[in-house]
Amino acid sequence: MEPTSHTVSGAPRPVVAKPSRRDFLRAGARVSLGLGVGLSSLDWLTSCTKLADHRIAPWDELASKLQGALVRPGAASFSELSTPWALQYASTIPQAIAQCRTEADVQTCIQWAKANSMPIVARSGGHSYGGYSLTTGLMINVSALNTFTYEPTTGLATVGSGARNRTIFTQCKPLDRAIPHGRCYEVGVAGLVLGGGIGFDMRLHGLTCDALRETRIVLADGRMLTCNEKENADLFWACRGAGGGNFGIHTSFTFDTFPVGTITTFNLVWTDRLADTFAAIQTMTLSAPDTLGIKVSITAQKQAGASVLSLSILGHFVGSEADLRSLIAPILTVQKPAEQTIQIAPYWDGQQLITEEGRPEYSHERSRFVKGQLSDEAVRQIILNLKNWPGTSKAATWKYFLLGGQIDARSPTDMAFVHRGYSMLSSIELEWTPADDAALLAKNEQWLTGFHNQMEAYTSSYCYQNFIDPSQEGYLQAYYGTNLPRLQAIKRKYDPENLFNYPQSIPV
Ligand SMILES: Cc1cc2nc3c(=O)[nH]c(=O)nc-3n(C[C@H](O)[C@H](O)[C@H](O)COP(=O)(O)OP(=O)(O)OC[C@H]3O[C@@H](n4cnc5c(N)ncnc54)[C@H](O)[C@@H]3O)c2cc1C
């Protein structure tokens, strides 16, 4: 069999346009929709001032050197390319977006930005929870580097850094193979792998970063490096879990793949006796085989002013429907679910049953890794907090993803991803819409902080760097723990002038 290689998306056309008054007004309108964790109006004014200051930058010169488009505010595609997944940060407007089509384009952007003192940021899938793939300078957008190559003799797949989970879904399906991936179609593979990468395969096959064999990266000095266990091994160590935006701009990732067969997917919902049902779910999950990938959620929604709670389990089981049913039987003896879908399917058809699109929204998520079992008191507090949720026009969810299995085949120092030996990744997610006013949002944010801080008594103080949280105190320690000093030394070696920086980046 010949290796397969192609670009998944179409080639963009060059567009150079100046910012229009409407872009400024649109930016102002976005500010009014932000929550406390977004930019203030003052920050936005500062951004606009910076925009005016930099208008003399030689954009035409950059555009002429790129194979891809240089898209400026006012161009038809600008808004779509600039808008982040976390809409509360959409008020930060880049002066230009370079849609890189080649590795050389990425090198050109970095060299041009340095020569013109222009701040830069990398954008792949745009799903940073903190809006950290935005800048008031030049956004280096690699989404057009959406290639996929499979080498049958080694079982290795190489994806361009513009690939999304959707690319993995569509390209791996005909091969009957997979890469440990995330659940939402639109999340970028770059951000996912650089910060770890959790998903329903991780207990059986490890995290996305565990499957990484090689990556190519453009450094601050414009050099293109290949990193693997033998070449630039220190940087390869750091790229597996230190998160995006810290050391350079990646252009490709090479992964181990694994063969797939049939799986049993499930989605069960309960609306009653939540504490008892949760206890049975927790007992089952903590002794489950590695073939089970599961997310357990308790969701609150407002109905006639009251918080109405539901409990759900969602995931897949690599095994038969009968074996899954016997695994969950002790839960069903507590109570039958209000809704239940259990379906056996070929692996990739099954993924489609449990996936989400991942379209932009307003959301703030705060995470904690958990060791062992959550106590009855912890569960009582979770339910109480959700019952006392102030409410928005959307929802609030406490959830956990079951960890263990192959994640713990590595030690915390094997690579930058330090969080090994935990039973769960828990998180609280607050969602809202523009219909919710500022006073209500402030109350919700206060509630989220209180809930998150209270949970620390029952969890660890460590947080998932891919659920990056602009309001997390002591975030460097929380994301990287004992690996932080080594990461800082690597940062000093490869980016001594701190070209790649954002509010929570690894400092020099
Ligand atoms: C709806 C949704 C679902 C999610 N589901 C999962 C999940 O199932 N599993 C999981 O582990 N996580 C999940 N996440 C978290 C996700 O992994 C992170 O938000 C991740 O950083 C997103 O990557 P991105 O490329 O889409 O984002 P971006 O916003 O493009 O980038 C994230 C960060 O990486 C930097 N970056 C982007 N591209 C590059 C590059 N080529 N080189 C260097 N740095 C780069 C950016 O500058 C930014 O700092 C989810 C997030 C959302 C919003």
The ligand as a Gaussian input file, in Angstrom:
#p B3LYP/6-31G(d) Opt

LIG

0 1
 C      -15.489000      22.706000      22.763000
 C      -14.182000      22.216000      23.328000
 C      -13.967000      20.864000      23.454000
 C      -12.753000      20.396000      23.977000
 N      -12.554000      19.048000      24.098000
 C      -11.367000      18.600000      24.575000
 C      -11.103000      17.206000      24.675000
 O      -11.942000      16.371000      24.331000
 N       -9.890000      16.823000      25.158000
 C       -8.938000      17.732000      25.543000
 O       -7.859000      17.332000      25.982000
 N       -9.167000      19.053000      25.451000
 C      -10.345000      19.503000      24.977000
 N      -10.556000      20.849000      24.886000
 C       -9.479000      21.775000      25.264000
 C       -8.534000      21.939000      24.073000
 O       -7.639000      20.847000      24.032000
 C       -7.699000      23.224000      24.232000
 O       -8.558000      24.317000      24.305000
 C       -6.700000      23.378000      23.076000
 O       -5.704000      24.301000      23.453000
 C       -7.368000      23.869000      21.821000
 O       -6.471000      23.848000      20.769000
 P       -6.772000      24.698000      19.451000
 O       -5.675000      24.440000      18.510000
 O       -8.174000      24.454000      19.001000
 O       -6.770000      26.170000      20.047000
 P       -5.965000      27.519000      19.710000
 O       -6.788000      28.550000      20.409000
 O       -5.721000      27.695000      18.266000
 O       -4.572000      27.307000      20.433000
 C       -4.453000      27.011000      21.808000
 C       -3.066000      27.492000      22.274000
 O       -2.053000      26.850000      21.516000
 C       -1.317000      27.803000      20.742000
 N       -1.122000      27.234000      19.406000
 C       -2.061000      27.012000      18.455000
 N       -1.494000      26.475000      17.371000
 C       -0.180000      26.348000      17.640000
 C        0.939000      25.865000      16.903000
 N        0.801000      25.396000      15.666000
 N        2.158000      25.881000      17.503000
 C        2.328000      26.366000      18.757000
 N        1.309000      26.851000      19.487000
 C        0.067000      26.831000      18.941000
 C       -2.156000      29.057000      20.721000
 O       -1.374000      30.227000      20.532000
 C       -2.843000      28.988000      22.076000
 O       -1.978000      29.449000      23.099000
 C      -11.754000      21.325000      24.373000
 C      -11.980000      22.699000      24.228000
 C      -13.177000      23.141000      23.713000
 C      -13.410000      24.616000      23.581000

